[in-house]
Amino acid sequence: MDAIRAALGESTITYVGYSYGTVLGQLYAERHPDRLRAAVLDGPVDLSASADDLARTQAIAFEEALRRWADDC
């Protein structure tokens, strides 16, 4: 992303990240905070968590959402 920013001749960028783009935005902000004007991220991701932990947390949340949807039916 920083190569794109530089190629555009911009000193800072504005970034919108959805889904996996949230992680990319977080990593860019950590590495280049002075080059980020603004960022919109759809949900924070704990970058210190393992892939297994992230998958487990997501599966639990999906199961809960499905249960609530089924209850509403």
CORJOWO-V34615 format. One record per residue. N is the residue number from 0. OMEGA is omega in whole degrees, -180 to 180 (* if undefined). Layout:
# CORJOWO-V34615
n = (N	N)
omega = (OMEGA	OMEGA)
This chain:
# CORJOWO-V34615
n = (0	1	2	3	4	5	6	7	8	9	10	11	12	13	14	15	16	17	18	19	20	21	22	23	24	25	26	27	28	29	30	31	32	33	34	35	36	37	38	39	40	41	42	43	44	45	46	47	48	49	50	51	52	53	54	55	56	57	58	59	60	61	62	63	64	65	66	67	68	69	70	71	72)
omega = (-179	176	177	178	-179	-180	178	-180	-178	177	178	177	170	-173	173	-178	176	177	-180	177	175	179	179	179	177	-179	178	-180	178	-176	-175	-176	180	-178	-179	179	-179	178	172	-179	-173	177	-179	177	177	-176	178	-180	177	178	178	179	179	179	180	180	179	179	178	180	178	179	178	178	178	179	180	178	180	177	180	179	*)
